Amino acid sequence: MNKSRLSIQNLCRISIFAATIAVMAQISISMPFGVPLTMQTFAVALAGVVLGAKKGAVAAFVYILLGALGAPVFAQFRGGFDLLVGPTGGYIISFPIMAFVAGFGADRDKRLWLALGLVAGSAINLSMGMLQLAFVNQINLQAAFFAGVLPFVLTELIKLAAVYFVGFHARHVIKKSIAN
């Protein structure tokens, strides 16, 4: 059997996490400049940690593809390609990278690597979001930082802490169930 092919089990896990990201996107609080505070990043990081770098990134990519094709999976039950090129598109586009980096840390099976992967993934997400927010809204980087990064730092740290503990445990429970 070719190891590069995905098993039915892995396809199901990827699908479940793509759906989880879509559901968590609906937990949303409106913020200035149209950048809502959502639980998407929690689900994206969790996908990376639980599924690993590659499969977590695929789950995030599937989520983006669904939304780009018009499925109402983005925050506030919205969908469409126009959201990917709009002010918040940078955050969404970075999700596969965020999941990959978080999963890369988790794949090392060391808590320090997991923490570093989560922080780096979140930093990439916020940076890409800030850059696109500045570009689309034609504002300077300082204004984009104050609108699209600073209001989210504390909640991101809380979400990352939750992923750190929940994801690490869930990953090992799933590994044990596969081994048995």
WOZIFEN-V903634 format. One record per residue. N is the residue number from 1. RES is the residue in one small letter. D_LAST is the distance of its C-alpha to the last C-alpha in Angstrom with 2 decimals. Layout:
# WOZIFEN-V903634
n->{N & N}
res->{RES & RES}
d_last->{D_LAST & D_LAST}
This chain:
# WOZIFEN-V903634
n->{1 & 2 & 3 & 4 & 5 & 6 & 7 & 8 & 9 & 10 & 11 & 12 & 13 & 14 & 15 & 16 & 17 & 18 & 19 & 20 & 21 & 22 & 23 & 24 & 25 & 26 & 27 & 28 & 29 & 30 & 31 & 32 & 33 & 34 & 35 & 36 & 37 & 38 & 39 & 40 & 41 & 42 & 43 & 44 & 45 & 46 & 47 & 48 & 49 & 50 & 51 & 52 & 53 & 54 & 55 & 56 & 57 & 58 & 59 & 60 & 61 & 62 & 63 & 64 & 65 & 66 & 67 & 68 & 69 & 70 & 71 & 72 & 73 & 74 & 75 & 76 & 77 & 78 & 79 & 80 & 81 & 82 & 83 & 84 & 85 & 86 & 87 & 88 & 89 & 90 & 91 & 92 & 93 & 94 & 95 & 96 & 97 & 98 & 99 & 100 & 101 & 102 & 103 & 104 & 105 & 106 & 107 & 108 & 109 & 110 & 111 & 112 & 113 & 114 & 115 & 116 & 117 & 118 & 119 & 120 & 121 & 122 & 123 & 124 & 125 & 126 & 127 & 128 & 129 & 130 & 131 & 132 & 133 & 134 & 135 & 136 & 137 & 138 & 139 & 140 & 141 & 142 & 143 & 144 & 145 & 146 & 147 & 148 & 149 & 150 & 151 & 152 & 153 & 154 & 155 & 156 & 157 & 158 & 159 & 160 & 161 & 162 & 163 & 164 & 165 & 166 & 167 & 168 & 169 & 170 & 171 & 172 & 173 & 174 & 175 & 176 & 177 & 178 & 179 & 180}
res->{m & n & k & s & r & l & s & i & q & n & l & c & r & i & s & i & f & a & a & t & i & a & v & m & a & q & i & s & i & s & m & p & f & g & v & p & l & t & m & q & t & f & a & v & a & l & a & g & v & v & l & g & a & k & k & g & a & v & a & a & f & v & y & i & l & l & g & a & l & g & a & p & v & f & a & q & f & r & g & g & f & d & l & l & v & g & p & t & g & g & y & i & i & s & f & p & i & m & a & f & v & a & g & f & g & a & d & r & d & k & r & l & w & l & a & l & g & l & v & a & g & s & a & i & n & l & s & m & g & m & l & q & l & a & f & v & n & q & i & n & l & q & a & a & f & f & a & g & v & l & p & f & v & l & t & e & l & i & k & l & a & a & v & y & f & v & g & f & h & a & r & h & v & i & k & k & s & i & a & n}
d_last->{20.20 & 21.81 & 19.57 & 22.24 & 21.55 & 19.49 & 16.78 & 17.30 & 14.40 & 16.23 & 19.55 & 18.56 & 17.50 & 20.77 & 22.73 & 21.48 & 22.56 & 25.83 & 26.50 & 25.68 & 28.22 & 30.71 & 30.37 & 30.66 & 33.71 & 35.53 & 35.47 & 38.63 & 41.79 & 44.75 & 46.13 & 49.18 & 49.42 & 46.98 & 43.85 & 41.83 & 39.49 & 36.15 & 32.50 & 31.66 & 31.25 & 28.74 & 26.61 & 27.25 & 26.27 & 23.14 & 22.18 & 22.72 & 20.78 & 17.66 & 17.73 & 19.37 & 22.92 & 23.19 & 21.19 & 22.74 & 26.12 & 25.61 & 24.84 & 28.04 & 29.96 & 29.05 & 30.30 & 33.51 & 34.04 & 33.83 & 36.32 & 38.58 & 38.82 & 40.07 & 37.16 & 37.88 & 34.81 & 36.71 & 38.09 & 40.46 & 39.14 & 40.86 & 40.09 & 41.97 & 42.51 & 45.44 & 43.16 & 41.62 & 45.12 & 46.33 & 46.45 & 42.78 & 41.46 & 40.78 & 38.21 & 36.41 & 36.74 & 35.15 & 31.87 & 29.98 & 31.33 & 30.41 & 26.78 & 26.67 & 28.25 & 26.07 & 22.94 & 24.48 & 24.82 & 21.26 & 19.99 & 21.77 & 19.41 & 22.60 & 24.10 & 27.54 & 26.53 & 24.87 & 28.14 & 30.24 & 28.36 & 28.77 & 32.44 & 33.22 & 31.64 & 33.66 & 36.77 & 36.49 & 36.12 & 39.12 & 41.17 & 40.75 & 41.48 & 44.54 & 45.88 & 45.72 & 47.12 & 50.04 & 50.66 & 50.59 & 52.54 & 54.85 & 54.55 & 54.36 & 51.17 & 52.24 & 52.61 & 49.27 & 47.65 & 49.25 & 48.28 & 44.89 & 43.29 & 44.87 & 44.31 & 40.55 & 39.88 & 39.30 & 37.06 & 35.07 & 34.54 & 33.38 & 30.94 & 29.65 & 29.19 & 27.16 & 24.97 & 24.66 & 23.20 & 21.37 & 20.04 & 18.87 & 16.91 & 15.54 & 14.55 & 12.44 & 10.85 & 10.03 & 8.83 & 6.32 & 5.29 & 5.49 & 3.83 & 0.00}
